[in-house]
Amino acid sequence: MLGWQDLLVEGKMEWGTTQLSREVVNVLKKMLDVEAISDEDFTSYTFSADKILDNPIPNLHEIRLFVIAQVVGDYETPEPAVHATYFREEEPEYSSLELYIYFPPDPSLSHLSKLLPTLKETLRHELEHADQSTETIADIGGVPEFNDFGSVKRTYLSDGEVAAWVSGLYKRSKMQRRALTEVIDEALNLAKDRILEAHEEMGTSILDLEVTRFIEELREKWLDYARKRYPKAR
């Protein structure tokens, strides 16, 4: 069961996610109004988290937003996507977040509703990292290369990454009113596909069974963490 201090932190992170997502959505709306989003190059915008958050996070200050429209390919129309990278610096005031938004071709306001669950999941994930200790961040080992299985296992099984993934997925499950276990399994299936596809693209071999065992181990870690941190989650 969470103590009262843990509940205060959860409330701070929830409200922070809401505040930052509102700012991002407002910026995206303005970009769409003036047709500033194209498939030729990223449209960028930088803002200060300190000026948005009621309860600023010491290790998060500048947020850089990059937005682009995806190109129509030979396959079905791509879904909206969000990716982010958090940068922890030795001097806290230089710690920052880069947020990448990928709209479908011909971006419009109608895409924002589809984008919102992923945006909030991503922001909640990154806010978790921003609140973690320097030691926890260091143990994650940086962004993994998906064609390097050892790199993926090291990162995903680290305590810091487990906490960030589960907190982000919990946010998504609440937004979409879905069971957390269902959202977790969906994310794990995507991770498995990404690992296999990365190895295929690089022409390197990896056993499906090996990846499956890793995903099963990761699932148990995520569920165990979720049971302790979010005991009321379905």
Secondary structure per residue as TSV (DSSP state, phi and psi in degrees):
chain	resnum	aa	ss	phi	psi
A	1	M	-	360.0	138.2
A	2	L	-	-74.0	139.9
A	3	G	-	-80.2	172.2
A	4	W	H	-65.5	-32.2
A	5	Q	H	-68.4	-38.7
A	6	D	H	-62.8	-38.9
A	7	L	H	-65.7	-35.6
A	8	L	H	-63.9	-41.6
A	9	V	H	-64.8	-43.0
A	10	E	H	-60.1	-43.2
A	11	G	H	-63.4	-40.1
A	12	K	H	-61.7	-43.0
A	13	M	H	-70.1	-38.9
A	14	E	H	-63.5	-47.7
A	15	W	H	-68.0	-37.3
A	16	G	H	-62.7	-40.3
A	17	T	H	-62.0	-43.1
A	18	T	H	-62.8	-46.5
A	19	Q	H	-63.2	-44.7
A	20	L	H	-69.4	-38.2
A	21	S	H	-66.4	-35.5
A	22	R	H	-63.1	-42.7
A	23	E	H	-63.3	-45.5
A	24	V	H	-62.9	-44.7
A	25	V	H	-62.2	-41.3
A	26	N	H	-61.6	-41.1
A	27	V	H	-65.2	-43.5
A	28	L	H	-62.3	-39.5
A	29	K	H	-61.7	-42.2
A	30	K	H	-66.2	-39.1
A	31	M	H	-62.5	-41.9
A	32	L	H	-67.0	-37.6
A	33	D	H	-59.5	-36.1
A	34	V	T	-103.5	12.4
A	35	E	T	53.0	47.9
A	36	A	-	-89.4	-5.9
A	37	I	-	-100.3	118.2
A	38	S	-	-128.4	176.7
A	39	D	S	-97.1	8.8
A	40	E	S	-89.5	-36.2
A	41	D	S	-161.7	161.8
A	42	F	-	-70.3	138.2
A	43	T	E	-95.4	129.5
A	44	S	E	-118.1	157.0
A	45	Y	E	-154.7	137.3
A	46	T	E	-121.8	135.7
A	47	F	E	-142.7	164.8
A	48	S	E	-95.8	124.2
A	49	A	G	-64.4	-32.6
A	50	D	G	-59.6	-31.8
A	51	K	G	-83.9	-11.2
A	52	I	T	-101.1	-41.4
A	53	L	-	-81.7	132.0
A	54	D	S	-65.4	-34.5
A	55	N	S	-120.5	84.6
A	56	P	-	-55.3	149.0
A	57	I	-	-100.3	123.5
A	58	P	T	-54.3	-32.2
A	59	N	T	-104.4	32.6
A	60	L	-	-149.2	119.6
A	61	H	-	-128.6	-67.0
A	62	E	E	-92.4	136.6
A	63	I	E	-120.9	123.2
A	64	R	E	-108.4	121.1
A	65	L	E	-104.1	130.8
A	66	F	E	-126.5	127.2
A	67	V	E	-128.9	137.3
A	68	I	E	-150.0	155.3
A	69	A	E	-95.2	138.2
A	70	Q	-	-77.7	154.2
A	71	V	-	-89.7	140.7
A	72	V	-	-67.3	127.5
A	73	G	-	-111.7	-158.4
A	74	D	S	-83.4	-6.9
A	75	Y	S	-109.4	-166.8
A	76	E	S	-68.2	159.8
A	77	T	-	-58.9	127.6
A	78	P	-	-67.2	147.1
A	79	E	-	-79.8	157.6
A	80	P	-	-58.8	146.5
A	81	A	E	-140.8	153.0
A	82	V	E	-134.5	131.4
A	83	H	E	-131.8	152.2
A	84	A	E	-149.0	154.7
A	85	T	E	-136.7	128.6
A	86	Y	E	-99.5	135.8
A	87	F	E	-115.9	114.3
A	88	R	-	-96.3	122.6
A	89	E	-	-109.4	159.3
A	90	E	S	-59.9	-39.5
A	91	E	S	-95.1	113.8
A	92	P	G	-51.7	-34.3
A	93	E	G	-67.1	-11.0
A	94	Y	G	-102.5	0.2
A	95	S	-	-70.6	139.7
A	96	S	E	-150.1	174.8
A	97	L	E	-134.0	132.7
A	98	E	E	-107.5	128.6
A	99	L	E	-122.1	122.9
A	100	Y	E	-112.0	124.5
A	101	I	E	-112.9	125.7
A	102	Y	E	-114.6	110.1
A	103	F	E	-85.8	156.4
A	104	P	-	-65.7	169.0
A	105	P	S	-55.8	149.4
A	106	D	S	54.4	61.4
A	107	P	-	-58.7	142.6
A	108	S	-	-148.7	171.6
A	109	L	G	-61.2	-27.7
A	110	S	G	-63.5	-21.1
A	111	H	G	-78.6	-19.5
A	112	L	H	-63.3	-38.4
A	113	S	H	-64.5	-34.8
A	114	K	H	-72.1	-29.1
A	115	L	H	-77.8	-28.8
A	116	L	H	-60.5	-46.5
A	117	P	H	-59.1	-41.4
A	118	T	H	-68.4	-39.2
A	119	L	H	-61.0	-48.0
A	120	K	H	-68.2	-37.8
A	121	E	H	-59.6	-46.6
A	122	T	H	-64.3	-45.1
A	123	L	H	-63.5	-41.8
A	124	R	H	-64.0	-40.4
A	125	H	H	-58.0	-48.8
A	126	E	H	-73.3	-32.1
A	127	L	H	-64.2	-34.3
A	128	E	H	-61.2	-45.3
A	129	H	H	-61.2	-42.5
A	130	A	H	-61.9	-25.9
A	131	D	T	-93.8	-4.1
A	132	Q	S	-81.2	158.8
A	133	S	-	-70.5	160.1
A	134	T	H	-60.2	-36.9
A	135	E	H	-65.6	-41.4
A	136	T	H	-64.1	-42.8
A	137	I	H	-62.2	-43.2
A	138	A	H	-63.4	-37.1
A	139	D	H	-67.4	-22.5
A	140	I	H	-65.1	-37.9
A	141	G	-	86.2	14.5
A	142	G	S	89.4	-175.1
A	143	V	S	-75.0	127.7
A	144	P	-	-76.4	151.9
A	145	E	-	-94.6	119.7
A	146	F	T	-70.4	-14.0
A	147	N	T	-89.8	1.8
A	148	D	-	-115.0	97.9
A	149	F	H	-62.0	-37.4
A	150	G	H	-61.9	-38.5
A	151	S	H	-63.9	-42.5
A	152	V	H	-64.4	-46.4
A	153	K	H	-63.0	-44.1
A	154	R	H	-57.8	-46.7
A	155	T	H	-71.8	-52.9
A	156	Y	H	-66.2	-30.3
A	157	L	T	-87.6	-5.5
A	158	S	S	-68.2	150.5
A	159	D	H	-59.4	-40.4
A	160	G	H	-65.2	-39.4
A	161	E	H	-74.8	-36.6
A	162	V	H	-59.6	-46.6
A	163	A	H	-61.9	-42.2
A	164	A	H	-68.3	-44.2
A	165	W	H	-63.1	-46.5
A	166	V	H	-66.3	-41.4
A	167	S	H	-65.6	-38.4
A	168	G	H	-66.7	-44.4
A	169	L	H	-68.2	-32.9
A	170	Y	H	-63.5	-40.5
A	171	K	H	-60.7	-44.3
A	172	R	H	-62.7	-43.2
A	173	S	H	-61.9	-37.7
A	174	K	H	-69.1	-41.5
A	175	M	H	-62.4	-42.9
A	176	Q	H	-92.1	-0.5
A	177	R	T	53.6	50.0
A	178	R	-	-120.8	159.2
A	179	A	-	-65.7	138.4
A	180	L	H	-60.3	-38.9
A	181	T	H	-60.4	-36.7
A	182	E	H	-66.3	-43.3
A	183	V	H	-67.7	-38.9
A	184	I	H	-61.9	-47.4
A	185	D	H	-62.7	-36.4
A	186	E	H	-63.0	-44.8
A	187	A	H	-65.9	-38.0
A	188	L	H	-67.4	-38.7
A	189	N	H	-62.7	-40.1
A	190	L	H	-65.4	-39.4
A	191	A	H	-64.3	-42.6
A	192	K	H	-61.7	-46.5
A	193	D	H	-61.0	-39.7
A	194	R	H	-65.9	-39.6
A	195	I	H	-63.6	-48.8
A	196	L	H	-63.8	-42.0
A	197	E	H	-65.6	-38.8
A	198	A	H	-64.0	-40.3
A	199	H	H	-69.4	-37.1
A	200	E	H	-64.9	-42.6
A	201	E	H	-63.3	-34.5
A	202	M	H	-86.8	-5.8
A	203	G	T	72.6	23.3
A	204	T	-	-104.6	148.7
A	205	S	-	-94.4	145.1
A	206	I	-	-152.8	138.9
A	207	L	-	-77.7	133.5
A	208	D	H	-58.5	-36.7
A	209	L	H	-63.3	-38.5
A	210	E	H	-63.5	-43.1
A	211	V	H	-67.8	-40.9
A	212	T	H	-60.2	-42.1
A	213	R	H	-64.5	-39.0
A	214	F	H	-63.7	-44.4
A	215	I	H	-62.4	-38.5
A	216	E	H	-65.0	-41.4
A	217	E	H	-64.4	-43.0
A	218	L	H	-65.5	-40.5
A	219	R	H	-59.4	-42.9
A	220	E	H	-64.9	-39.2
A	221	K	H	-65.5	-44.2
A	222	W	H	-63.2	-44.8
A	223	L	H	-67.7	-39.1
A	224	D	H	-63.2	-42.9
A	225	Y	H	-65.2	-42.5
A	226	A	H	-63.0	-39.2
A	227	R	H	-62.1	-35.2
A	228	K	H	-80.1	-39.8
A	229	R	H	-88.8	-34.7
A	230	Y	-	-126.4	67.5
A	231	P	T	-62.0	-21.0
A	232	K	T	-91.2	-4.0
A	233	A	-	-69.7	146.0
A	234	R	-	-77.7	360.0
